[in-house]
Amino acid sequence: MRYPLRYAAYEWLQQKKSGTDDELLEVLNKNGTRCSPDELDKLLMQLEILGLVSIRWVSKDKRRVELVDKQADEPRVPKISE
């Protein structure tokens, strides 16, 4: 059974916290799995839809992929004392 690429990408991001899409593609291909740029776009889109990563354009051809901090995204609700 093949290890899904999105899990490998997510684990790498958990260790590094952020990186470029080129670095991620290189790491995925280095692990013995073959990942094309189109497959990388698809898995990054899946991770972004799930709310696990944030993707920003750095330059025309590079994107920065950052792990989303779940604790910072949760709204803070003030406690009402009675």
HTML snippet that shows the backbone in 3Dmol.js (N, CA, C, O; Angstrom):
<script src="https://3Dmol.org/build/3Dmol-min.js"></script>
<div id="view" style="width:600px;height:400px;position:relative"></div>
<script>
const pdb = `
ATOM      1  N   MET A   1       0.839  -1.176   0.000  1.00  0.00           N
ATOM      2  CA  MET A   1       0.000   0.000   0.000  1.00  0.00           C
ATOM      3  C   MET A   1       0.887   1.243   0.000  1.00  0.00           C
ATOM      4  O   MET A   1       1.881   1.309   0.723  1.00  0.00           O
ATOM      5  N   ARG A   2       0.523   2.204  -0.802  1.00  0.00           N
ATOM      6  CA  ARG A   2       1.304   3.431  -0.936  1.00  0.00           C
ATOM      7  C   ARG A   2       0.876   4.451   0.116  1.00  0.00           C
ATOM      8  O   ARG A   2      -0.314   4.676   0.336  1.00  0.00           O
ATOM      9  N   TYR A   3       1.862   5.058   0.756  1.00  0.00           N
ATOM     10  CA  TYR A   3       1.626   6.087   1.771  1.00  0.00           C
ATOM     11  C   TYR A   3       1.131   7.346   1.060  1.00  0.00           C
ATOM     12  O   TYR A   3       1.821   7.847   0.172  1.00  0.00           O
ATOM     13  N   PRO A   4      -0.044   7.874   1.421  1.00  0.00           N
ATOM     14  CA  PRO A   4      -0.576   9.052   0.730  1.00  0.00           C
ATOM     15  C   PRO A   4       0.372  10.249   0.826  1.00  0.00           C
ATOM     16  O   PRO A   4       0.952  10.514   1.880  1.00  0.00           O
ATOM     17  N   LEU A   5       0.520  10.963  -0.287  1.00  0.00           N
ATOM     18  CA  LEU A   5       1.434  12.090  -0.346  1.00  0.00           C
ATOM     19  C   LEU A   5       1.050  13.203   0.617  1.00  0.00           C
ATOM     20  O   LEU A   5       1.922  13.868   1.177  1.00  0.00           O
ATOM     21  N   ARG A   6      -0.250  13.414   0.815  1.00  0.00           N
ATOM     22  CA  ARG A   6      -0.641  14.523   1.677  1.00  0.00           C
ATOM     23  C   ARG A   6      -0.212  14.300   3.119  1.00  0.00           C
ATOM     24  O   ARG A   6       0.066  15.264   3.832  1.00  0.00           O
ATOM     25  N   TYR A   7      -0.152  13.041   3.567  1.00  0.00           N
ATOM     26  CA  TYR A   7       0.323  12.759   4.919  1.00  0.00           C
ATOM     27  C   TYR A   7       1.821  13.026   5.022  1.00  0.00           C
ATOM     28  O   TYR A   7       2.296  13.582   6.012  1.00  0.00           O
ATOM     29  N   ALA A   8       2.556  12.626   3.993  1.00  0.00           N
ATOM     30  CA  ALA A   8       4.001  12.878   3.987  1.00  0.00           C
ATOM     31  C   ALA A   8       4.281  14.374   3.955  1.00  0.00           C
ATOM     32  O   ALA A   8       5.182  14.851   4.645  1.00  0.00           O
ATOM     33  N   ALA A   9       3.518  15.114   3.162  1.00  0.00           N
ATOM     34  CA  ALA A   9       3.692  16.564   3.084  1.00  0.00           C
ATOM     35  C   ALA A   9       3.343  17.216   4.411  1.00  0.00           C
ATOM     36  O   ALA A   9       4.052  18.115   4.864  1.00  0.00           O
ATOM     37  N   TYR A  10       2.261  16.776   5.042  1.00  0.00           N
ATOM     38  CA  TYR A  10       1.831  17.347   6.314  1.00  0.00           C
ATOM     39  C   TYR A  10       2.848  17.060   7.419  1.00  0.00           C
ATOM     40  O   TYR A  10       3.129  17.936   8.237  1.00  0.00           O
ATOM     41  N   GLU A  11       3.402  15.852   7.453  1.00  0.00           N
ATOM     42  CA  GLU A  11       4.413  15.509   8.445  1.00  0.00           C
ATOM     43  C   GLU A  11       5.658  16.369   8.271  1.00  0.00           C
ATOM     44  O   GLU A  11       6.240  16.822   9.257  1.00  0.00           O
ATOM     45  N   TRP A  12       6.076  16.599   7.015  1.00  0.00           N
ATOM     46  CA  TRP A  12       7.231  17.446   6.747  1.00  0.00           C
ATOM     47  C   TRP A  12       6.971  18.871   7.230  1.00  0.00           C
ATOM     48  O   TRP A  12       7.849  19.507   7.813  1.00  0.00           O
ATOM     49  N   LEU A  13       5.759  19.365   6.984  1.00  0.00           N
ATOM     50  CA  LEU A  13       5.418  20.716   7.421  1.00  0.00           C
ATOM     51  C   LEU A  13       5.338  20.818   8.944  1.00  0.00           C
ATOM     52  O   LEU A  13       5.657  21.866   9.507  1.00  0.00           O
ATOM     53  N   GLN A  14       4.920  19.755   9.613  1.00  0.00           N
ATOM     54  CA  GLN A  14       4.894  19.771  11.068  1.00  0.00           C
ATOM     55  C   GLN A  14       6.305  19.912  11.639  1.00  0.00           C
ATOM     56  O   GLN A  14       6.495  20.545  12.678  1.00  0.00           O
ATOM     57  N   GLN A  15       7.281  19.330  10.970  1.00  0.00           N
ATOM     58  CA  GLN A  15       8.660  19.423  11.425  1.00  0.00           C
ATOM     59  C   GLN A  15       9.274  20.783  11.100  1.00  0.00           C
ATOM     60  O   GLN A  15       9.967  21.365  11.935  1.00  0.00           O
ATOM     61  N   LYS A  16       9.022  21.294   9.890  1.00  0.00           N
ATOM     62  CA  LYS A  16       9.657  22.538   9.443  1.00  0.00           C
ATOM     63  C   LYS A  16       8.839  23.781   9.742  1.00  0.00           C
ATOM     64  O   LYS A  16       9.408  24.870   9.822  1.00  0.00           O
ATOM     65  N   LYS A  17       7.533  23.668   9.910  1.00  0.00           N
ATOM     66  CA  LYS A  17       6.574  24.758  10.137  1.00  0.00           C
ATOM     67  C   LYS A  17       6.283  25.565   8.866  1.00  0.00           C
ATOM     68  O   LYS A  17       5.168  26.063   8.711  1.00  0.00           O
ATOM     69  N   SER A  18       7.243  25.707   7.962  1.00  0.00           N
ATOM     70  CA  SER A  18       6.993  26.405   6.700  1.00  0.00           C
ATOM     71  C   SER A  18       8.096  26.057   5.703  1.00  0.00           C
ATOM     72  O   SER A  18       9.164  25.573   6.076  1.00  0.00           O
ATOM     73  N   GLY A  19       7.815  26.312   4.449  1.00  0.00           N
ATOM     74  CA  GLY A  19       8.784  26.056   3.393  1.00  0.00           C
ATOM     75  C   GLY A  19       8.186  26.440   2.051  1.00  0.00           C
ATOM     76  O   GLY A  19       7.023  26.833   1.972  1.00  0.00           O
ATOM     77  N   THR A  20       8.974  26.326   1.009  1.00  0.00           N
ATOM     78  CA  THR A  20       8.465  26.650  -0.319  1.00  0.00           C
ATOM     79  C   THR A  20       7.931  25.387  -0.982  1.00  0.00           C
ATOM     80  O   THR A  20       8.225  24.268  -0.560  1.00  0.00           O
ATOM     81  N   ASP A  21       7.141  25.593  -2.027  1.00  0.00           N
ATOM     82  CA  ASP A  21       6.597  24.443  -2.743  1.00  0.00           C
ATOM     83  C   ASP A  21       7.698  23.646  -3.429  1.00  0.00           C
ATOM     84  O   ASP A  21       7.572  22.431  -3.577  1.00  0.00           O
ATOM     85  N   ASP A  22       8.787  24.312  -3.855  1.00  0.00           N
ATOM     86  CA  ASP A  22       9.906  23.605  -4.480  1.00  0.00           C
ATOM     87  C   ASP A  22      10.612  22.686  -3.482  1.00  0.00           C
ATOM     88  O   ASP A  22      10.992  21.567  -3.828  1.00  0.00           O
ATOM     89  N   GLU A  23      10.786  23.156  -2.246  1.00  0.00           N
ATOM     90  CA  GLU A  23      11.401  22.324  -1.204  1.00  0.00           C
ATOM     91  C   GLU A  23      10.544  21.104  -0.912  1.00  0.00           C
ATOM     92  O   GLU A  23      11.056  19.993  -0.767  1.00  0.00           O
ATOM     93  N   LEU A  24       9.245  21.316  -0.829  1.00  0.00           N
ATOM     94  CA  LEU A  24       8.324  20.220  -0.538  1.00  0.00           C
ATOM     95  C   LEU A  24       8.336  19.188  -1.664  1.00  0.00           C
ATOM     96  O   LEU A  24       8.345  17.986  -1.401  1.00  0.00           O
ATOM     97  N   LEU A  25       8.338  19.643  -2.894  1.00  0.00           N
ATOM     98  CA  LEU A  25       8.383  18.726  -4.042  1.00  0.00           C
ATOM     99  C   LEU A  25       9.675  17.916  -4.037  1.00  0.00           C
ATOM    100  O   LEU A  25       9.664  16.719  -4.325  1.00  0.00           O
ATOM    101  N   GLU A  26      10.781  18.567  -3.709  1.00  0.00           N
ATOM    102  CA  GLU A  26      12.069  17.879  -3.645  1.00  0.00           C
ATOM    103  C   GLU A  26      12.073  16.811  -2.556  1.00  0.00           C
ATOM    104  O   GLU A  26      12.571  15.707  -2.776  1.00  0.00           O
ATOM    105  N   VAL A  27      11.526  17.126  -1.388  1.00  0.00           N
ATOM    106  CA  VAL A  27      11.477  16.171  -0.280  1.00  0.00           C
ATOM    107  C   VAL A  27      10.590  14.980  -0.631  1.00  0.00           C
ATOM    108  O   VAL A  27      10.942  13.834  -0.350  1.00  0.00           O
ATOM    109  N   LEU A  28       9.438  15.253  -1.246  1.00  0.00           N
ATOM    110  CA  LEU A  28       8.535  14.152  -1.599  1.00  0.00           C
ATOM    111  C   LEU A  28       9.172  13.224  -2.631  1.00  0.00           C
ATOM    112  O   LEU A  28       9.007  12.007  -2.547  1.00  0.00           O
ATOM    113  N   ASN A  29       9.887  13.775  -3.592  1.00  0.00           N
ATOM    114  CA  ASN A  29      10.538  12.948  -4.600  1.00  0.00           C
ATOM    115  C   ASN A  29      11.756  12.228  -4.039  1.00  0.00           C
ATOM    116  O   ASN A  29      12.111  11.154  -4.524  1.00  0.00           O
ATOM    117  N   LYS A  30      12.394  12.792  -3.038  1.00  0.00           N
ATOM    118  CA  LYS A  30      13.573  12.184  -2.431  1.00  0.00           C
ATOM    119  C   LYS A  30      13.207  10.939  -1.629  1.00  0.00           C
ATOM    120  O   LYS A  30      14.017  10.020  -1.511  1.00  0.00           O
ATOM    121  N   ASN A  31      11.997  10.899  -1.077  1.00  0.00           N
ATOM    122  CA  ASN A  31      11.557   9.774  -0.250  1.00  0.00           C
ATOM    123  C   ASN A  31      11.225   8.530  -1.064  1.00  0.00           C
ATOM    124  O   ASN A  31      10.823   7.519  -0.490  1.00  0.00           O
ATOM    125  N   GLY A  32      11.380   8.576  -2.364  1.00  0.00           N
ATOM    126  CA  GLY A  32      11.108   7.410  -3.180  1.00  0.00           C
ATOM    127  C   GLY A  32       9.755   7.442  -3.858  1.00  0.00           C
ATOM    128  O   GLY A  32       9.489   6.629  -4.743  1.00  0.00           O
ATOM    129  N   THR A  33       8.905   8.354  -3.467  1.00  0.00           N
ATOM    130  CA  THR A  33       7.618   8.494  -4.136  1.00  0.00           C
ATOM    131  C   THR A  33       7.770   9.488  -5.267  1.00  0.00           C
ATOM    132  O   THR A  33       8.558  10.428  -5.171  1.00  0.00           O
ATOM    133  N   ARG A  34       7.041   9.292  -6.311  1.00  0.00           N
ATOM    134  CA  ARG A  34       7.077  10.208  -7.451  1.00  0.00           C
ATOM    135  C   ARG A  34       5.911  11.171  -7.334  1.00  0.00           C
ATOM    136  O   ARG A  34       4.753  10.764  -7.244  1.00  0.00           O
ATOM    137  N   CYS A  35       6.236  12.449  -7.337  1.00  0.00           N
ATOM    138  CA  CYS A  35       5.222  13.485  -7.230  1.00  0.00           C
ATOM    139  C   CYS A  35       5.488  14.525  -8.316  1.00  0.00           C
ATOM    140  O   CYS A  35       6.562  15.125  -8.359  1.00  0.00           O
ATOM    141  N   SER A  36       4.525  14.731  -9.177  1.00  0.00           N
ATOM    142  CA  SER A  36       4.655  15.745 -10.220  1.00  0.00           C
ATOM    143  C   SER A  36       4.185  17.089  -9.669  1.00  0.00           C
ATOM    144  O   SER A  36       3.497  17.131  -8.649  1.00  0.00           O
ATOM    145  N   PRO A  37       4.547  18.186 -10.330  1.00  0.00           N
ATOM    146  CA  PRO A  37       4.051  19.500  -9.880  1.00  0.00           C
ATOM    147  C   PRO A  37       2.526  19.591  -9.860  1.00  0.00           C
ATOM    148  O   PRO A  37       1.961  20.281  -9.012  1.00  0.00           O
ATOM    149  N   ASP A  38       1.859  18.906 -10.780  1.00  0.00           N
ATOM    150  CA  ASP A  38       0.395  18.904 -10.792  1.00  0.00           C
ATOM    151  C   ASP A  38      -0.170  18.180  -9.570  1.00  0.00           C
ATOM    152  O   ASP A  38      -1.147  18.632  -8.974  1.00  0.00           O
ATOM    153  N   GLU A  39       0.447  17.056  -9.200  1.00  0.00           N
ATOM    154  CA  GLU A  39       0.015  16.332  -8.002  1.00  0.00           C
ATOM    155  C   GLU A  39       0.271  17.158  -6.746  1.00  0.00           C
ATOM    156  O   GLU A  39      -0.525  17.131  -5.807  1.00  0.00           O
ATOM    157  N   LEU A  40       1.389  17.896  -6.729  1.00  0.00           N
ATOM    158  CA  LEU A  40       1.686  18.753  -5.590  1.00  0.00           C
ATOM    159  C   LEU A  40       0.630  19.845  -5.454  1.00  0.00           C
ATOM    160  O   LEU A  40       0.183  20.138  -4.345  1.00  0.00           O
ATOM    161  N   ASP A  41       0.227  20.450  -6.573  1.00  0.00           N
ATOM    162  CA  ASP A  41      -0.827  21.467  -6.534  1.00  0.00           C
ATOM    163  C   ASP A  41      -2.119  20.896  -5.964  1.00  0.00           C
ATOM    164  O   ASP A  41      -2.796  21.551  -5.171  1.00  0.00           O
ATOM    165  N   LYS A  42      -2.457  19.682  -6.365  1.00  0.00           N
ATOM    166  CA  LYS A  42      -3.684  19.047  -5.900  1.00  0.00           C
ATOM    167  C   LYS A  42      -3.631  18.764  -4.399  1.00  0.00           C
ATOM    168  O   LYS A  42      -4.599  19.027  -3.686  1.00  0.00           O
ATOM    169  N   LEU A  43      -2.510  18.231  -3.918  1.00  0.00           N
ATOM    170  CA  LEU A  43      -2.431  17.917  -2.490  1.00  0.00           C
ATOM    171  C   LEU A  43      -2.353  19.177  -1.644  1.00  0.00           C
ATOM    172  O   LEU A  43      -2.881  19.196  -0.532  1.00  0.00           O
ATOM    173  N   LEU A  44      -1.708  20.236  -2.137  1.00  0.00           N
ATOM    174  CA  LEU A  44      -1.686  21.495  -1.398  1.00  0.00           C
ATOM    175  C   LEU A  44      -3.078  22.102  -1.322  1.00  0.00           C
ATOM    176  O   LEU A  44      -3.450  22.685  -0.304  1.00  0.00           O
ATOM    177  N   MET A  45      -3.849  21.967  -2.400  1.00  0.00           N
ATOM    178  CA  MET A  45      -5.217  22.468  -2.398  1.00  0.00           C
ATOM    179  C   MET A  45      -6.057  21.690  -1.378  1.00  0.00           C
ATOM    180  O   MET A  45      -6.859  22.285  -0.658  1.00  0.00           O
ATOM    181  N   GLN A  46      -5.881  20.375  -1.310  1.00  0.00           N
ATOM    182  CA  GLN A  46      -6.614  19.564  -0.343  1.00  0.00           C
ATOM    183  C   GLN A  46      -6.270  19.972   1.088  1.00  0.00           C
ATOM    184  O   GLN A  46      -7.160  20.096   1.929  1.00  0.00           O
ATOM    185  N   LEU A  47      -4.985  20.179   1.365  1.00  0.00           N
ATOM    186  CA  LEU A  47      -4.568  20.568   2.711  1.00  0.00           C
ATOM    187  C   LEU A  47      -5.067  21.965   3.069  1.00  0.00           C
ATOM    188  O   LEU A  47      -5.392  22.234   4.225  1.00  0.00           O
ATOM    189  N   GLU A  48      -5.127  22.848   2.080  1.00  0.00           N
ATOM    190  CA  GLU A  48      -5.621  24.196   2.343  1.00  0.00           C
ATOM    191  C   GLU A  48      -7.132  24.192   2.590  1.00  0.00           C
ATOM    192  O   GLU A  48      -7.617  24.922   3.454  1.00  0.00           O
ATOM    193  N   ILE A  49      -7.870  23.383   1.847  1.00  0.00           N
ATOM    194  CA  ILE A  49      -9.313  23.274   2.053  1.00  0.00           C
ATOM    195  C   ILE A  49      -9.620  22.701   3.430  1.00  0.00           C
ATOM    196  O   ILE A  49     -10.584  23.116   4.073  1.00  0.00           O
ATOM    197  N   LEU A  50      -8.810  21.753   3.885  1.00  0.00           N
ATOM    198  CA  LEU A  50      -8.990  21.173   5.207  1.00  0.00           C
ATOM    199  C   LEU A  50      -8.591  22.138   6.325  1.00  0.00           C
ATOM    200  O   LEU A  50      -8.862  21.877   7.497  1.00  0.00           O
ATOM    201  N   GLY A  51      -7.953  23.244   5.966  1.00  0.00           N
ATOM    202  CA  GLY A  51      -7.555  24.239   6.953  1.00  0.00           C
ATOM    203  C   GLY A  51      -6.266  23.891   7.679  1.00  0.00           C
ATOM    204  O   GLY A  51      -6.013  24.403   8.770  1.00  0.00           O
ATOM    205  N   LEU A  52      -5.448  23.029   7.089  1.00  0.00           N
ATOM    206  CA  LEU A  52      -4.214  22.603   7.737  1.00  0.00           C
ATOM    207  C   LEU A  52      -3.019  23.455   7.346  1.00  0.00           C
ATOM    208  O   LEU A  52      -2.069  23.584   8.119  1.00  0.00           O
ATOM    209  N   VAL A  53      -3.057  24.042   6.146  1.00  0.00           N
ATOM    210  CA  VAL A  53      -1.940  24.863   5.674  1.00  0.00           C
ATOM    211  C   VAL A  53      -2.458  26.176   5.102  1.00  0.00           C
ATOM    212  O   VAL A  53      -3.630  26.316   4.754  1.00  0.00           O
ATOM    213  N   SER A  54      -1.548  27.121   5.020  1.00  0.00           N
ATOM    214  CA  SER A  54      -1.815  28.403   4.384  1.00  0.00           C
ATOM    215  C   SER A  54      -0.782  28.579   3.278  1.00  0.00           C
ATOM    216  O   SER A  54       0.406  28.340   3.494  1.00  0.00           O
ATOM    217  N   ILE A  55      -1.226  28.994   2.102  1.00  0.00           N
ATOM    218  CA  ILE A  55      -0.328  29.124   0.959  1.00  0.00           C
ATOM    219  C   ILE A  55      -0.335  30.572   0.496  1.00  0.00           C
ATOM    220  O   ILE A  55      -1.391  31.167   0.283  1.00  0.00           O
ATOM    221  N   ARG A  56       0.866  31.128   0.343  1.00  0.00           N
ATOM    222  CA  ARG A  56       1.020  32.510  -0.112  1.00  0.00           C
ATOM    223  C   ARG A  56       2.044  32.558  -1.234  1.00  0.00           C
ATOM    224  O   ARG A  56       3.015  31.801  -1.234  1.00  0.00           O
ATOM    225  N   TRP A  57       1.824  33.445  -2.184  1.00  0.00           N
ATOM    226  CA  TRP A  57       2.769  33.618  -3.287  1.00  0.00           C
ATOM    227  C   TRP A  57       3.940  34.460  -2.803  1.00  0.00           C
ATOM    228  O   TRP A  57       3.749  35.531  -2.226  1.00  0.00           O
ATOM    229  N   VAL A  58       5.163  33.967  -3.044  1.00  0.00           N
ATOM    230  CA  VAL A  58       6.371  34.699  -2.700  1.00  0.00           C
ATOM    231  C   VAL A  58       6.880  35.455  -3.921  1.00  0.00           C
ATOM    232  O   VAL A  58       7.271  36.618  -3.824  1.00  0.00           O
ATOM    233  N   SER A  59       6.872  34.795  -5.049  1.00  0.00           N
ATOM    234  CA  SER A  59       7.249  35.409  -6.319  1.00  0.00           C
ATOM    235  C   SER A  59       6.361  34.804  -7.393  1.00  0.00           C
ATOM    236  O   SER A  59       5.414  34.078  -7.091  1.00  0.00           O
ATOM    237  N   LYS A  60       6.664  35.100  -8.627  1.00  0.00           N
ATOM    238  CA  LYS A  60       5.821  34.628  -9.725  1.00  0.00           C
ATOM    239  C   LYS A  60       5.746  33.098  -9.787  1.00  0.00           C
ATOM    240  O   LYS A  60       4.703  32.536 -10.119  1.00  0.00           O
ATOM    241  N   ASP A  61       6.847  32.439  -9.467  1.00  0.00           N
ATOM    242  CA  ASP A  61       6.910  30.985  -9.596  1.00  0.00           C
ATOM    243  C   ASP A  61       7.036  30.237  -8.271  1.00  0.00           C
ATOM    244  O   ASP A  61       7.085  29.007  -8.266  1.00  0.00           O
ATOM    245  N   LYS A  62       7.090  30.951  -7.154  1.00  0.00           N
ATOM    246  CA  LYS A  62       7.276  30.285  -5.857  1.00  0.00           C
ATOM    247  C   LYS A  62       6.125  30.595  -4.922  1.00  0.00           C
ATOM    248  O   LYS A  62       5.573  31.695  -4.901  1.00  0.00           O
ATOM    249  N   ARG A  63       5.785  29.563  -4.141  1.00  0.00           N
ATOM    250  CA  ARG A  63       4.753  29.711  -3.110  1.00  0.00           C
ATOM    251  C   ARG A  63       5.339  29.315  -1.769  1.00  0.00           C
ATOM    252  O   ARG A  63       6.186  28.426  -1.686  1.00  0.00           O
ATOM    253  N   ARG A  64       4.886  29.977  -0.731  1.00  0.00           N
ATOM    254  CA  ARG A  64       5.283  29.648   0.639  1.00  0.00           C
ATOM    255  C   ARG A  64       4.140  28.880   1.281  1.00  0.00           C
ATOM    256  O   ARG A  64       2.995  29.332   1.285  1.00  0.00           O
ATOM    257  N   VAL A  65       4.463  27.726   1.816  1.00  0.00           N
ATOM    258  CA  VAL A  65       3.477  26.855   2.458  1.00  0.00           C
ATOM    259  C   VAL A  65       3.761  26.886   3.950  1.00  0.00           C
ATOM    260  O   VAL A  65       4.868  26.569   4.384  1.00  0.00           O
ATOM    261  N   GLU A  66       2.756  27.269   4.735  1.00  0.00           N
ATOM    262  CA  GLU A  66       2.918  27.367   6.181  1.00  0.00           C
ATOM    263  C   GLU A  66       1.875  26.509   6.877  1.00  0.00           C
ATOM    264  O   GLU A  66       0.732  26.403   6.432  1.00  0.00           O
ATOM    265  N   LEU A  67       2.288  25.911   7.961  1.00  0.00           N
ATOM    266  CA  LEU A  67       1.375  25.139   8.792  1.00  0.00           C
ATOM    267  C   LEU A  67       0.489  26.107   9.560  1.00  0.00           C
ATOM    268  O   LEU A  67       0.981  27.083  10.126  1.00  0.00           O
ATOM    269  N   VAL A  68      -0.813  25.845   9.585  1.00  0.00           N
ATOM    270  CA  VAL A  68      -1.752  26.719  10.275  1.00  0.00           C
ATOM    271  C   VAL A  68      -1.766  26.349  11.746  1.00  0.00           C
ATOM    272  O   VAL A  68      -1.880  25.176  12.100  1.00  0.00           O
ATOM    273  N   ASP A  69      -1.649  27.353  12.601  1.00  0.00           N
ATOM    274  CA  ASP A  69      -1.705  27.148  14.041  1.00  0.00           C
ATOM    275  C   ASP A  69      -3.166  27.135  14.454  1.00  0.00           C
ATOM    276  O   ASP A  69      -3.829  28.172  14.430  1.00  0.00           O
ATOM    277  N   LYS A  70      -3.671  25.972  14.830  1.00  0.00           N
ATOM    278  CA  LYS A  70      -5.086  25.814  15.172  1.00  0.00           C
ATOM    279  C   LYS A  70      -5.489  26.658  16.379  1.00  0.00           C
ATOM    280  O   LYS A  70      -6.601  27.184  16.418  1.00  0.00           O
ATOM    281  N   GLN A  71      -4.609  26.794  17.354  1.00  0.00           N
ATOM    282  CA  GLN A  71      -4.946  27.532  18.556  1.00  0.00           C
ATOM    283  C   GLN A  71      -5.134  29.017  18.269  1.00  0.00           C
ATOM    284  O   GLN A  71      -5.965  29.665  18.906  1.00  0.00           O
ATOM    285  N   ALA A  72      -4.382  29.564  17.327  1.00  0.00           N
ATOM    286  CA  ALA A  72      -4.489  30.987  17.016  1.00  0.00           C
ATOM    287  C   ALA A  72      -5.759  31.287  16.231  1.00  0.00           C
ATOM    288  O   ALA A  72      -6.258  32.412  16.281  1.00  0.00           O
ATOM    289  N   ASP A  73      -6.292  30.308  15.508  1.00  0.00           N
ATOM    290  CA  ASP A  73      -7.478  30.528  14.683  1.00  0.00           C
ATOM    291  C   ASP A  73      -8.783  30.432  15.460  1.00  0.00           C
ATOM    292  O   ASP A  73      -9.810  30.933  15.001  1.00  0.00           O
ATOM    293  N   GLU A  74      -8.762  29.805  16.616  1.00  0.00           N
ATOM    294  CA  GLU A  74      -9.990  29.639  17.384  1.00  0.00           C
ATOM    295  C   GLU A  74     -10.422  30.987  17.960  1.00  0.00           C
ATOM    296  O   GLU A  74      -9.600  31.695  18.541  1.00  0.00           O
ATOM    297  N   PRO A  75     -11.683  31.350  17.810  1.00  0.00           N
ATOM    298  CA  PRO A  75     -12.139  32.636  18.352  1.00  0.00           C
ATOM    299  C   PRO A  75     -12.134  32.605  19.881  1.00  0.00           C
ATOM    300  O   PRO A  75     -12.446  31.590  20.504  1.00  0.00           O
ATOM    301  N   ARG A  76     -11.784  33.712  20.446  1.00  0.00           N
ATOM    302  CA  ARG A  76     -11.780  33.813  21.896  1.00  0.00           C
ATOM    303  C   ARG A  76     -13.118  34.401  22.345  1.00  0.00           C
ATOM    304  O   ARG A  76     -13.506  35.501  21.950  1.00  0.00           O
ATOM    305  N   VAL A  77     -13.786  33.647  23.162  1.00  0.00           N
ATOM    306  CA  VAL A  77     -15.098  34.072  23.664  1.00  0.00           C
ATOM    307  C   VAL A  77     -14.916  34.504  25.113  1.00  0.00           C
ATOM    308  O   VAL A  77     -14.478  33.712  25.947  1.00  0.00           O
ATOM    309  N   PRO A  78     -15.248  35.746  25.415  1.00  0.00           N
ATOM    310  CA  PRO A  78     -15.083  36.189  26.803  1.00  0.00           C
ATOM    311  C   PRO A  78     -16.087  35.477  27.712  1.00  0.00           C
ATOM    312  O   PRO A  78     -17.232  35.233  27.331  1.00  0.00           O
ATOM    313  N   LYS A  79     -15.636  35.159  28.900  1.00  0.00           N
ATOM    314  CA  LYS A  79     -16.521  34.524  29.880  1.00  0.00           C
ATOM    315  C   LYS A  79     -17.361  35.580  30.561  1.00  0.00           C
ATOM    316  O   LYS A  79     -16.867  36.636  30.957  1.00  0.00           O
ATOM    317  N   ILE A  80     -18.605  35.285  30.685  1.00  0.00           N
ATOM    318  CA  ILE A  80     -19.521  36.212  31.333  1.00  0.00           C
ATOM    319  C   ILE A  80     -19.718  35.745  32.772  1.00  0.00           C
ATOM    320  O   ILE A  80     -20.196  34.639  33.025  1.00  0.00           O
ATOM    321  N   SER A  81     -19.344  36.603  33.696  1.00  0.00           N
ATOM    322  CA  SER A  81     -19.526  36.228  35.105  1.00  0.00           C
ATOM    323  C   SER A  81     -20.881  36.733  35.580  1.00  0.00           C
ATOM    324  O   SER A  81     -21.322  37.824  35.220  1.00  0.00           O
ATOM    325  N   GLU A  82     -21.505  35.939  36.367  1.00  0.00           N
ATOM    326  CA  GLU A  82     -22.845  36.284  36.851  1.00  0.00           C
ATOM    327  C   GLU A  82     -22.791  36.863  38.241  1.00  0.00           C
ATOM    328  O   GLU A  82     -23.828  37.210  38.806  1.00  0.00           O
TER     329      GLU A  82
END
`;
const viewer = $3Dmol.createViewer("view");
viewer.addModel(pdb, "pdb");
viewer.setStyle({}, {cartoon: {color: "spectrum"}});
viewer.zoomTo();
viewer.render();
</script>
